[in-house]
Amino acid sequence: MKLIDNIPCWGDPVFPEALKQLDNARATGAERLALMADHHVGYGVPIGGVVAYRHRISPSGIGYDIACGNKAVRLDVDAIKVKSKINPYMDEIVKKISFGIGRANNEEVDHPLFDDEAWKMPVLKSRKDKARAQLGTVGSGNHYVDIFSDEQGRIWVGVHFGSRGLGYGIAEHFMDLAKGQNQIAEGITWLSTEKADGEDYLEAMRIAGEYAYAGRDWVCARVAKILRGTIVDEVHNHHNFAWKETHDGQEYWVVRKGATPAFPGQRGFVGGSMGDNSVILEGVESELSRSALYSTVHGAGRVMSRSQAKGKNGKDGAISKEDMSRWIKRMNVSLRGADVDEAPQCYKRLHRVLEHHSETVRVLHTLTPLGVAMAGKDIRDPYKD
């Protein structure tokens, strides 16, 4: 860990642009900050940034994909059978699970969360029908459904996505509201948690969080059904969210943007890339853990932008389809969908990233990818990241 401008920073190198973005949060009243090892530039606040406020909340800090997160479940299924049938299983997954903006199958998903009184709020009421229609859809970009094998040969299913168009709409509404009240500094919006607008945002954020949990629950259960297995363990975390927490005797709203909560004993599922291992980890108690506000990485972290990878304005990108395919073939991964902007070459190696957090978390299980399903390059989805 390096202390730069009184900000605990993990990773090597520490990207100056991301650090500057995080430092900008001080202008919105942030009292404590931390930067995780998978950090890179984001919208307003960097991905991998942790921002703590006493009486404020930042819609920009949490971002458009409210409650984006990961869920992993372990199944009591025959691993040899899964591995031998991985290709037909992946075919069935992309047939039964919807990627992109709409629903590609006929499996309508309903949930008791839609009975919550909070849906009477105007910002939620106007988006309820769209939310109901998108529940259980995965989206595109870096969102995925994966099948893994752990170090004991057991089968896990892992998913990554958030609150879809619901979260996007909530974020847009409250960012515009904050801007209209001139509650914006250095491109970062904020609201007081002691006033009605801030309270409304927190309530809408709560619903987006429950919605994201429900969607990931449904997808994991549906994939377990496809694999004809029973879920025997599960690990579930948001990484674009805010929690009310006590640190060093002070109460804060802790915003984690692309950062996973990692309190001592708390487990998290952290993905690598389509051609890299993922992990189940847990937080440990240490002085550095306290400096990180008990947070850790949410993934490996990008080293290349989408436009760099794919190219733009008619120019070739840095990664070709053949480059991506060679890596995936070497790792023996059954891939469905995806494009070169999600190729393994666009990401850091997760085990190297985690080395920087060795005093704050410990790895419990290493998950090797067997099958990866993502939206194809022609899938349209404005809520992909």
C-alpha positions in Angstrom: 0.0 0.0 0.0 1.2 3.5 -0.8 -0.1 6.6 1.0 -0.5 9.3 -1.7 -2.0 12.7 -0.7 -3.2 10.9 2.4 -5.1 8.4 0.3 -4.3 4.7 0.9 -3.6 3.3 -2.6 -3.1 -0.3 -3.7 -1.7 -1.5 -6.9 1.4 -0.9 -9.1 1.3 1.3 -10.9 -1.2 3.7 -9.2 -2.8 5.4 -12.2 -2.6 9.2 -11.8 -5.8 9.9 -13.6 -7.8 7.5 -11.3 -6.1 8.9 -8.2 -7.0 12.4 -9.3 -10.6 11.4 -9.8 -10.7 10.0 -6.3 -9.1 13.0 -4.8 -11.8 15.1 -6.5 -14.3 13.5 -4.1 -12.9 15.7 -1.3 -14.6 18.7 -3.0 -18.0 17.0 -2.4 -17.3 16.5 1.4 -15.7 13.1 1.4 -13.8 12.5 4.6 -12.1 9.2 3.9 -10.9 7.7 0.6 -9.2 4.5 -0.6 -8.1 3.1 -4.0 -8.1 -0.6 -4.7 -5.5 -2.4 -6.8 -7.9 -3.0 -9.7 -8.6 0.7 -10.1 -9.0 2.5 -13.4 -10.7 5.7 -14.6 -14.4 5.7 -14.3 -17.3 8.2 -14.5 -16.7 10.8 -11.8 -15.3 8.4 -9.3 -12.7 5.8 -10.5 -13.6 2.1 -10.6 -12.0 0.7 -7.5 -12.6 3.8 -5.5 -14.0 3.9 -1.9 -15.4 7.2 -0.6 -16.8 7.8 2.9 -19.2 10.7 3.8 -20.6 11.7 7.2 -23.9 13.2 6.0 -23.8 13.0 2.3 -24.3 10.4 -0.5 -22.9 10.6 -4.1 -25.1 9.2 -6.9 -22.0 9.7 -9.2 -19.9 7.7 -6.8 -22.2 4.7 -6.9 -22.7 5.2 -10.6 -25.3 4.2 -13.2 -25.3 0.5 -12.6 -26.5 0.6 -9.0 -25.8 -2.6 -7.1 -23.8 -4.2 -9.8 -22.3 -7.2 -8.2 -21.2 -10.8 -8.2 -22.8 -14.0 -7.0 -21.2 -17.5 -7.0 -23.0 -20.7 -6.0 -21.5 -24.2 -5.5 -23.5 -27.1 -6.8 -23.7 -30.8 -5.7 -23.4 -31.9 -9.3 -21.0 -34.5 -10.8 -18.0 -32.5 -12.0 -16.9 -35.1 -14.6 -20.4 -35.0 -16.2 -20.4 -31.2 -16.3 -17.0 -31.1 -17.9 -17.9 -33.7 -20.5 -21.0 -31.9 -21.5 -19.8 -28.3 -21.1 -20.5 -27.4 -24.7 -24.2 -28.4 -24.8 -24.6 -26.9 -21.3 -23.3 -23.6 -22.5 -25.6 -23.8 -25.6 -28.6 -24.2 -23.2 -27.5 -21.4 -21.0 -27.4 -18.8 -23.8 -30.8 -20.1 -25.0 -32.4 -19.9 -21.5 -30.7 -16.8 -20.1 -31.3 -13.4 -21.7 -28.4 -11.2 -22.5 -28.6 -7.6 -23.7 -31.5 -5.1 -23.2 -34.5 -7.3 -23.6 -35.8 -10.8 -22.8 -34.9 -13.4 -25.4 -36.9 -16.2 -23.8 -40.4 -16.6 -22.5 -39.6 -17.1 -18.9 -41.2 -14.2 -17.1 -39.7 -13.5 -13.7 -41.7 -12.1 -10.8 -40.6 -11.4 -7.3 -42.1 -10.3 -3.9 -39.9 -7.2 -4.0 -42.4 -5.6 -6.4 -44.9 -5.4 -3.5 -42.6 -3.1 -1.5 -44.2 0.3 -0.7 -41.2 2.1 -2.0 -42.4 1.5 -5.6 -45.0 4.2 -5.0 -42.2 6.8 -5.2 -42.5 8.6 -8.5 -38.9 7.8 -9.5 -39.6 4.0 -9.0 -43.3 3.9 -10.0 -42.5 5.1 -13.6 -39.8 2.5 -14.0 -41.6 -0.5 -12.4 -42.9 -2.1 -15.6 -39.5 -1.9 -17.3 -37.8 -3.3 -14.2 -40.3 -6.2 -14.0 -39.6 -7.0 -17.7 -35.8 -6.9 -17.3 -35.6 -8.9 -14.0 -33.3 -11.9 -14.6 -31.6 -10.4 -17.7 -27.8 -10.2 -17.7 -27.0 -7.3 -20.0 -23.8 -7.0 -21.9 -20.3 -5.5 -21.6 -18.4 -7.2 -18.8 -21.4 -9.0 -17.5 -21.4 -12.8 -17.6 -22.6 -16.2 -16.6 -19.7 -18.6 -15.9 -19.2 -22.2 -14.9 -16.1 -23.0 -12.9 -14.3 -25.9 -11.3 -12.5 -25.3 -7.9 -9.3 -26.7 -6.6 -11.3 -29.7 -5.2 -12.9 -30.4 -8.5 -16.3 -29.0 -7.4 -18.6 -27.1 -9.7 -19.5 -23.4 -9.2 -21.7 -21.0 -11.2 -20.7 -17.3 -11.1 -22.6 -14.3 -12.4 -21.9 -10.6 -12.7 -24.5 -7.9 -13.4 -26.6 -5.3 -11.6 -29.9 -3.4 -11.5 -30.2 -3.0 -15.3 -32.3 -0.1 -16.6 -33.8 0.5 -13.2 -30.5 1.5 -11.7 -29.6 3.5 -14.7 -32.9 5.5 -14.5 -32.5 6.1 -10.7 -28.9 7.3 -11.1 -29.8 9.6 -14.0 -32.7 11.1 -12.1 -30.8 11.9 -8.9 -27.7 13.1 -10.7 -29.8 15.5 -12.6 -31.5 16.6 -9.4 -28.2 17.2 -7.7 -26.9 19.2 -10.7 -30.0 21.3 -10.7 -29.3 22.3 -7.1 -25.6 22.9 -8.0 -24.6 20.1 -5.7 -21.8 19.0 -8.0 -18.0 19.5 -7.7 -15.3 18.2 -10.1 -18.0 16.3 -12.0 -19.2 14.4 -8.9 -22.7 14.9 -7.7 -23.8 14.7 -4.0 -27.0 14.9 -1.9 -27.4 15.4 1.8 -28.6 12.3 3.6 -30.4 14.7 6.1 -32.7 16.1 3.5 -35.6 14.6 1.5 -33.7 14.2 -1.8 -30.9 12.3 -0.2 -33.3 10.1 1.8 -35.2 9.4 -1.4 -32.0 8.4 -3.2 -31.1 6.0 -0.4 -34.5 4.4 -0.6 -34.4 4.0 -4.4 -30.8 2.6 -4.0 -32.1 0.1 -1.6 -34.8 -1.1 -4.0 -32.2 -1.3 -6.8 -30.0 -3.4 -4.5 -32.8 -5.9 -3.8 -33.7 -6.0 -7.5 -30.1 -6.8 -8.4 -29.9 -9.5 -5.7 -33.2 -11.0 -7.0 -31.9 -11.1 -10.6 -28.7 -12.8 -9.7 -30.5 -15.2 -7.5 -32.8 -16.2 -10.4 -30.0 -16.6 -13.0 -27.9 -18.8 -10.6 -31.0 -20.9 -9.8 -31.8 -21.2 -13.5 -28.3 -22.3 -14.4 -28.3 -24.8 -11.5 -31.5 -26.3 -13.0 -29.8 -26.5 -16.4 -26.9 -28.4 -14.8 -29.3 -30.5 -12.8 -27.6 -29.6 -9.6 -28.7 -28.3 -6.1 -27.1 -25.1 -4.7 -25.2 -26.0 -1.5 -23.2 -22.8 -0.9 -23.5 -19.2 -2.1 -21.5 -16.0 -2.0 -23.2 -12.7 -2.9 -21.9 -9.1 -3.0 -22.7 -5.8 -4.5 -19.7 -3.7 -5.6 -21.5 -0.5 -6.7 -23.3 0.5 -3.6 -23.3 2.4 -0.3 -23.6 1.1 3.2 -23.9 2.9 6.6 -20.9 1.7 8.5 -18.9 2.6 11.6 -15.1 3.1 11.2 -12.8 4.2 14.0 -15.8 5.2 16.1 -17.4 7.4 13.4 -20.5 6.6 11.3 -20.2 7.0 7.6 -22.0 6.4 4.3 -19.3 4.3 2.6 -19.6 4.4 -1.2 -17.8 1.5 -3.0 -17.5 2.0 -6.8 -16.2 -1.3 -8.2 -15.0 -2.4 -4.8 -16.1 -5.4 -2.7 -16.9 -5.2 1.0 -14.3 -7.3 2.9 -15.0 -7.2 6.6 -13.2 -9.9 8.7 -14.8 -13.2 7.8 -16.9 -11.8 5.0 -16.7 -13.8 1.8 -16.6 -12.3 -1.7 -16.6 -13.6 -5.2 -14.2 -11.8 -7.4 -13.9 -12.5 -11.2 -10.8 -12.4 -13.4 -11.6 -12.4 -17.1 -13.1 -14.9 -19.6 -9.7 -16.6 -19.8 -8.4 -16.3 -16.2 -9.2 -17.7 -12.8 -11.6 -16.2 -10.4 -11.6 -16.5 -6.6 -13.7 -16.8 -3.5 -12.0 -14.8 -0.8 -12.7 -13.4 2.7 -11.6 -10.3 4.6 -9.1 -10.4 7.4 -8.5 -8.0 10.3 -5.4 -5.9 9.9 -4.3 -2.3 10.1 -4.3 -2.2 6.3 -7.9 -3.6 6.2 -9.0 -0.7 8.4 -7.2 1.8 6.0 -9.2 0.2 3.1 -12.4 0.7 5.1 -12.7 -3.1 4.9 -12.8 -3.1 1.1 -11.1 -5.0 -1.7 -11.0 -5.4 -5.5 -14.1 -6.4 -7.5 -12.2 -7.8 -10.4 -8.8 -7.9 -12.2 -9.1 -4.3 -13.5 -8.8 -3.1 -17.1 -5.5 -2.2 -18.7 -7.0 -1.3 -22.0 -10.1 0.6 -22.9 -12.8 -0.8 -25.1 -12.0 1.5 -28.0 -8.3 0.6 -27.7 -9.1 -3.0 -27.9 -11.7 -2.8 -30.7 -10.4 0.2 -32.6 -12.5 3.1 -33.8 -13.0 5.4 -36.8 -12.2 2.6 -39.1 -8.9 1.7 -37.5 -8.0 -1.7 -36.2 -7.8 -2.2 -32.5 -5.0 -3.7 -30.4 -6.8 -7.1 -30.0 -8.0 -9.3 -32.9 -10.6 -12.0 -32.7 -7.8 -14.5 -33.4 -5.8 -13.1 -30.4 -8.8 -13.6 -28.1 -9.5 -17.1 -29.5 -6.0 -18.4 -29.1 -6.0 -17.4 -25.4 -9.5 -19.0 -24.8 -8.4 -22.2 -26.6 -5.2 -22.4 -24.5 -7.3 -22.1 -21.3 -9.8 -24.7 -22.7 -12.8 -22.5 -22.1 -16.1 -23.0 -23.8 -17.0 -19.4 -24.8 -20.4 -18.1 -26.0 -20.7 -14.5 -27.2 -18.3 -11.7 -26.1 -16.2 -9.4 -28.3 -12.5 -8.4 -28.2 -13.2 -5.5 -25.8 -13.7 -8.2 -23.1 -10.7 -10.3 -24.2 -8.3 -11.5 -21.4 -5.6 -9.2 -22.9 -7.7 -6.2 -21.8 -7.4 -7.1 -18.1 -4.7 -7.4 -15.5 -4.0 -10.9 -14.1 -6.2 -11.3 -11.0 -3.6 -13.3 -8.9 -1.1 -10.4 -9.4 -3.7 -7.8 -8.4 -4.6 -9.8 -5.3 -1.0 -9.9 -4.1 -1.3 -6.2 -3.3 -4.2 -7.1 -0.9 -2.5 -10.0 0.7 -2.7 -8.4 4.2 -6.4 -7.6 3.9 -8.0 -10.7 2.3 -7.2 -14.4 1.9 -8.2 -16.6 -1.0 -10.4 -19.5 0.0 -11.0 -21.1 -3.4 -9.6 -20.7 -6.8 -12.1 -21.1 -9.6 -11.0 -22.2 -13.1 -13.3 -21.3 -15.9 -14.9 -24.1 -17.9 -17.6 -22.2 -19.7 -18.2 -18.4 -20.2 -21.3 -16.8 -21.6 -21.5 -13.1 -22.4 -23.5 -10.9 -24.8 -22.4 -11.1 -28.4 -20.8 -8.1 -30.1 -24.1 -7.3 -31.9 -26.2 -7.2 -28.8 -27.5 -3.7 -28.0 -27.6 -2.7 -24.4 -27.2 0.9 -23.0 -26.9 -0.5 -19.4 -23.9 -2.7 -20.0 -21.4 -1.3 -17.4 
